[in-house]
Amino acid sequence: VGIGETAPGGKLSVLGGMAVGSTTAYSQAAVTSGNLIIQGNVGIGTTNPSTKLDFGTSVPNVGQIISIYNTGNVKSGIGMDSVNAGMRIYSPISQQIQLGSISTADGVTFAPAVTVDLNKATSASGRRGRVNYCHWEQQVPQLEFYLSLE
């Protein structure tokens, strides 16, 4: 279907602006199959996003979490759920939390720099600086880990 053009280049092709509600969207870049390019800010729960990805709330303990839910109450995720809480990383209590880097050679190989495990000591290696605050709590069904680096 072509809107505003005589030779559509895809299943839906729009030449010019496109409105969703009262907002105008457009793209002029060549996009590979399965991808979407958005230039500007994206808001979830807000009509006026102020950052690249804005969850739209300044209320503590609400929304500033990106979660991947597995089953029931078991979840993993990252985020900040209050102004003074710092970064939080959530994981099922039977799993480890690891921070590290991905190899630029293959884009897959993971090299952990910090590992947190309830049944073992927390370790950090290969990084400059020091940990000035490290705390974890077992809150069924997840582990909450708080880390502040200097």
N, C-alpha and C positions, 0 to 999 in steps of 0.2 A: 504494500500500500504506500503510495507516495502522497505526501501532503506538501503542497507548494512547489512541486517539481514534477517533470514529465517522465523522468527515467529513474525510478527509485533504485538505490543501491543495496537494499536489504528488505527483509520482510516488512519492516516499518521504517520509512525514511521521511524525516521532517526537514524541510529547508526553511531556515529562519528560526525564530524563537518558538519555544514550546512552553505553555503555561500549565502548571499543576497547582490547582487552587488559585492563589493570587500571585504566585512566584514564577518568574521566568527562568528557564534553564536552557543552556545551549552547549554544544560541543563542536569544535572544528578540527579536532585531532583525529588522525587515523587510529582506530582502536582495534586491537586484535580480538579474535573471537572469544567471548566469555568475559571480557573486561569492561569496566566502566570507568571513565575519567570524570572526576568532579573537581573543578577548580574553585576554591573557596572553602567555606566551612560547612560541616555537616552537624546538624543538631538532632539529638534524640531526646524528646521530651521538652524541647524548647523551640520557639519560632525565631529566636535571635541568637544563633551560636556565635560565641566570641573566640573560639579556638578551632583548630582543624577538626577535632572531634569533641563535641560538647554534650555532656549528659544533662545539662539544663537544670541543675539544682545547686543551691548554695546551702541547703539545709543539711546539717550534720547527720550522719548515719543514714542518708538516703541517696541511692543512685550512683555514687561515684565508684562503682565496681563493674568490672567486666568479668562476667562469670560464664563458665561452661558447665552446664548441669548434666550430670550423668544419669543417675536414677534417684528418685526420692529426694532426700535432703543432702545427698553426697554431691559436692561441687568442688571445682577448682576455679581459680580466678585471680585477678590482680586488681588493685585499685586503691583509692583513698576514700574512706567512708566518714571521715570527720576532719575538720580543719587542723586539729592538733595531733591526729593519729599517725601521720606519716604514711609511707607506702606499705600496703599490706599484700601479702601473697597467701592465697588459700589453697590447700591441698587436702585430699582425704587423709585421715590420720595414719593409714597404713602405707603411705607413699612418702618419698623424699621430696624436698624442695631443693632445686639446684639453680644457681645463677652461673652463667658462663658465656661462652662465645661459640659461634658456628664457624666452621672452616670456610675461608673464601675459596679454597681450591675445589671443593665439591659441593658446598652449600648445604651439607647434611651433617657432617661429623661435628658432634657437640663436645666441647671441652669444659667441664665444670670447674669453676673457680671457688664457689661457696656451696657447701652441701649441708642441709639441715635434715636430721633424722631424729625422731623422738627416742629411738632406742640406741643411738650412738652419739658421740660428741660432735658438735658443730665444728666444721673446719673451713678455713679460708687459705688460699695459696695463690701465688703468682700475681699479686696485686700490690701496688704501693698504697700507703696510708694505713689507717687502723680503724677497727670497729670501735666506736665510742658508746654504742648502745645496741645490745642484742637481747631479745626477749622472745620467748614463744610460749603459747598457751594451748593446752589441749582442750578444745571445746567441741564436744561431740556434735556433728560427725566430721569435724575438720580440725586442722592444725592452723593456727594463726601465727605468723612469724613477722616480727618487726625488726628492722635493721636500719641503723643510722651510721653512715660512714663519714669519716673526717678527711 
